[in-house]
Amino acid sequence: MTDTLGPGGATTTVAPDLLAGFPFPFPEDRYRYSTNVEPARTPVTTAAGEWGTSVVDIDSEYRTEIDQRAVILAADPTRHAVLPHMVPAAWDAMLTVMGELAATCPEFRLASTGPDTWLWHNEILGIEQHFRYGDPASLPEEPLRYISSQVQEDIALLDQRNGQLHVDAGVVTFAADWSFGFDVGMSFLEIHGPVPRIHPEGVITRAHEFLKRLQPHQPYRRTNWTLTIDRRLDVSTEIYHKWGPDREVIQQVPDDEFGRRVHLRVEVQHLIRLPDSGAVMFLIRTYMLPLEQLATVEVWRRRTAEVLAELPGDMADYKGIIKFRDRAAQWLRAAAPATPETTGPGMPRWPASPPAVDTTGAAFLVVAIGDDPAAAHVSRNWVAAAEAAGGTRLVVLDSLGDAVDRSALQSALDECRTGTRVLVTGGQYDVMTALAMARNAGAVAAELSCYVTHTRDLPLYCAHCRETFRAEAVVGGVVACPGCARDLEVHEHHSPVMGSFLASAVGGDE
């Protein structure tokens, strides 16, 4: 568990499942508005875990967020609205969400008990409810409010008429700098009027047309993001006076407090055409992760820093982060893990940042290995600089543990002439192996540059069976040799020629 600051400076705890299930929103190092829709229920594997297998998500914050919604609704009833013509859609939405909950986890059950009658169980909250579909007397409260008190998602219902979608019902307690109470009855296009860039670039028109084409039983999803100070789910316009000043205060706090208090806030929006009413339902689930926790996932740290640094000013201003996004980018860059200290002359010393391209080279071979986004980013920058200086070739490989990839690299090295600069980026195993291959092909030190994106895997040379293999290990650790099955100790001794670390039987035991 990691302690972070909540509203007003109170400490909260980030549970492990919130990191593992966090929907990291950036597929590349830059961000622009787009529809970014994809089919729902498709699992997404991330560097920390997985998300996306269900339409309605239940996590360790369930009770906390349900309680927060109840408090907000009691204080501000305008967060809940159902225009008269949307009553059938509210019932449709309730039954649809119940079905999704029942499909998500066994603590929720929905059973038909007769024509239009149902039995609903929510064991987490101790709820058992018999109801008749469409009969308001069979529920303790209006159906949309009833089901919203049992999910972490906000719910918005859109009516389609005269070629337009209108937000005519919903329960929205966790709005990110907008007012549901003000927007009720407005069209989808009117609500998004203030958003920069989306109108001239046609993004909002494409999104609107996509929503109108939605079909029942074919849900889609998209993500949206911003930065939020403290773990505040409710940053709606109505209470701006409570959270708005934090945008100024956060600029003055120490770095450790900044990393705990500033959160990457991500919305996963599920888009569903309801089967009976034909209304479009938005399920809007909000996830937050403090920068301190986000920085523990190296891929996320680097990418978020790049996105924030590159984000155009008008977009940063609309998201309300213009005053502190630069510091957030700098904080993330400064949070890079320290390069492991060398304890002897036999250890490799990797550069802390990507070296510049030596533009005096006769030609350039750029080699990117592995699926680490940092390798792709570094190689793109190298190629851009090299192409301005001379003939450049980019070779992208999955792993030098693969014979086909090794052969491809060897062919590229064989074609290099004297004076070619060889630049390699990837994990430690692949970089060490590629550099050794380049040296064996005749390259000298002045012709070689590299940037190691991670050091979690090593090339190891077994002193007994002479096999070289790849292992996730650290110097001083013990691994099993796949060749002779001995338990090997990894030594603080690296051979640039072999491109590997020495390993021998633990305790010298043969």
Protein Blocks (a to p, Z undefined) as FASTA:
>chain_A
ZZdddehhiacdddfklmmmpccfbfbfbdcddfkiacehiacddfklcghjambdcdfk
lmmmmmmmmmmmmmmmmlpccdfklmmmmmmmmmmmmmmmmmmpmkbccddfbehiacdd
dfknopacdddehiaklpcbdfklmmmmmcfbdcdddddeehiacdfbdcdfkbghiafk
lmgopafklmmmmpghklmnommmmmmmmmmmpcehiacddddddddehjafblcfklmm
mmmmmmmmmmmpcfklmmmmpccddddddddddfklopacdddddddddfklmmmpmklm
mmmmmmmmmpcfklmmmnopmmmmmmmmmmmmmmpccddddfbfkbccddfbdcdddfkb
fbdcdddedjbfklmmmmmmmmmmmmmnmccdddddfblkbmklmmmmmmmmmmpcehia
cddeddfklmmmmmmmmmmnopafklpccddfbfkbccdddfklopacdddddehiacdd
fklopacddddbddfklopacdddehhiZZ
